[in-house]
């Protein structure tokens, strides 16, 4: 019986179902060996849609992205419609210059989707972090195509309940709080089904959410196509 062909030599998009795929594009090291070992290519894929699914915000989803964000912080990082006010001092602790952060929060979800798509197509940002409670499949497809047009780390934060919905994302991870870090479960990847959850020891970090989360939203961007850089002085106590 002849040996099975090496599918990856035929085309980089082919792989054995029992093995992790070799990503055709570049990846960014996650900074965590346990996590990198579970991802195709050994890192966060760029030019792709990544989904992090959480039961609630603030359980460590930004800490798990900390090494990757620090590595692309030579460019601006977009925070689009975060659920609460970002803590700029915490980002500085992560090694990210607060002046590199662009905080965008339009009043309408349609404007947020428009902003995310335009930023991805521009390709001038190192990373785009986008929070959405509800998003339609056609919007996900548009964002996926926009992400493929440039080398940008694109992470979409969605509720854990969205795990049961179909998605064109190349990587989907469910995150849950754990005693020593964040419990990660692979929902979707180019490779075999994940074997349950594993804990990523993200370590202690200051709160990434400002205590002034319910303050006035006067600093938020109101018009599509315009953005605001938020500095520590902008989020000081009233």
N, C-alpha and C positions, 0 to 999 in steps of 0.2 A: 504494500500500500504506500503510495507516494506521500511525502511529508506535506503538511499544510503550508501554503505560501505565506511569506512575510507580508501581511496586508499593508503595513505602513510604508513598504517600499513601492507598493502599487500606487497609493495615494495617502497623504498625511491625514486625511479625514477618515480613513479606515483603521479599525483596531479590533482586536479580539475582545469578545464580551467579558472574558475573565480577567482582562487586564485594563489598567488605566490608560486612557489615550494619551498620546504625545501631542500636546497642543501645537498647532501650526504657527501660532504667534508667540509674542513675548509674554512672560509672566513676571510678577513681582513677588519676591520672597515674602511669605507671611510672617516670618520671624519666629514661628513656633514649629518645631520639628514634627510633633504629632499631627498638626493640621496640614502642613505641607505634604506629609506622606500620604494623605488621603485625597489630594487634589491632582488632577491631570497636569503634567508638566512641573509639578512640585511647587506651585504658587498660585497667586490670584491672577486669573487671565485678564489681560487688557484688551481693548477693542471688543469687549463682550459685555453682556448683561449678567450681573451677579445679583442674586437675591439673598438677603438675610432676613429670615422670618422669626419674629419674636412675639412673645405673649404680651409684652409691654416694653416701653422704651427704658433705657437706663440700666439694663441688666449686664452690660459689658460689651455691647455690639461695637462701640467706638474703641474700646480698649483692645479688642481683638484685631482691629484695623490699624492700631497705632504704628507698628513698624512699617507697614506699607505706606501709610500716609506720610510718615516722616521721610521716607525715601523719595517721595515725589514732591516734597514741600518746596523745592526750588521754583515750582510753578504755583499758580493760585489753586485753591481748593474751594469748590462751590458747595455750600450747604443749602439745599433747596427744600423749603417748607419743613424744617425740623419741628418736632412736636412742642419743644420748649426752647427757651432762650439759651443759646450755647454759652458755656463758661470759657471765656478766652484765656483765663489763667491756666485752666486745665489743659488746653491745647498747647500753651507755651511749655507746660510740664512735659508734654508728649514730644517736645522737640519741634513743634510747628510754630513758626512766626505768626502771631495773630493777624499781622498786616497782610498775610497771604490768604486769609479767609474771606470769602465773599458770601454774605448771608442774604439769601433771597427768599422772600415769603409773600407772594402775591395773595390777594384775597380769594381768587378763584383757582380751582384745581386745573382748569384748562390753561390758565396762564402759567402755572407751574410746569405743566407738561411741555408747553411751548418753550419756556426758558431752558428746561433740561435738554430738549432736542437741539436748540440753537447752540448751546454751550458745547455739546458733544460734537456737533458738526464743525464748530470753529476749531477745535483741537488745540486750544491755547491753555487749557487747564490740565493740571496733573491728575486731578481726581474730581469726581462729581458724586456727592452723597445726596440721595433723593428719598424723602419720606412720603409714602402715600398709603392711605387706609384702603381706598378702593380705586382700582384702575382697570380699564377695559382691555380686552385682549388685543384689539387693534392698536391701542396706545402702546402696549408692550412691544408689539412688532415694530412700530415706528421708532421707538427708543432703541431697540436692538439694532436696527439698520443704521441709526445715527451713531451708535457706539462703534460699529464696525468701520466707520469712515475715518477714524483717527485713533491714535494710541493714547487712550485715556482710561484710567481706572474708574469704572462706573459701578456703583453699588446702590441698589434699590432696597430700602427698608420697608417691609410689609408685615401685616399681622400674621401670627402663626397659623391662624385659621385658613390663610390663603394657600397653605401647603397642599390642600386637596384640589386646588384649581390647576388647570394646565397652564404652562408658561413656556415661551421660547427661550428663556434664560438658559445659558450653558451650564450654570452652576447655581444650585439652590441649597442653602444650609438653614436648618432650624436651630435656633439658639435658645438655651434655657439656663437659668441661674444655677450654679453649682457651688458647693462649699469652698472649693479651692480655685475657682475660676469660672469658666463658661462651658456648659455641656453642649457639644456640637453633634448634630445628626445630619448626615448627608441625605438630602431629599432627591437631588438630581445631580448627576455628573456624567461625563463621557467615560464610562467604565462600568464595573460591576456595582450592584446595589450595595450600599453601605451596611456594615455589620453592627447596627445599633449605634449608640452615642458614645462619645469619648470626651474627656475633660481637657480643655486647653487652659493651662495655668497662666492667666493673663497678668496676675500679680496685682498688688494694691495700686490704686491711683486716686487722685482727688476727684470729687464729683464733676462729671462733665455736663451737668445741668445746673444752670444758675438758680439760686434761691429766689430770684426775682422773675420766675417763669410766667407769672400771671400779670406782669406789669403791662403798661400801655404798649401797643404795637405801632407807635408812631415811627419807630426806626425801620419798620418793614418796608420793603420795596412794594410800590403800588402799581407800577406800570410795566408791562412786558418790555423786555429789551434793556431795562436799566437795572443796575445792581448797586449794592451798598457794601462797603468794607466796614466791618465792625471792629473796633479796637477796644481794649480793656476799659478805656474811659467811657465808651458808649454804653457799657453795661454795668456801670457803677451804681451803687444804691442811690435812690432818689433822695 
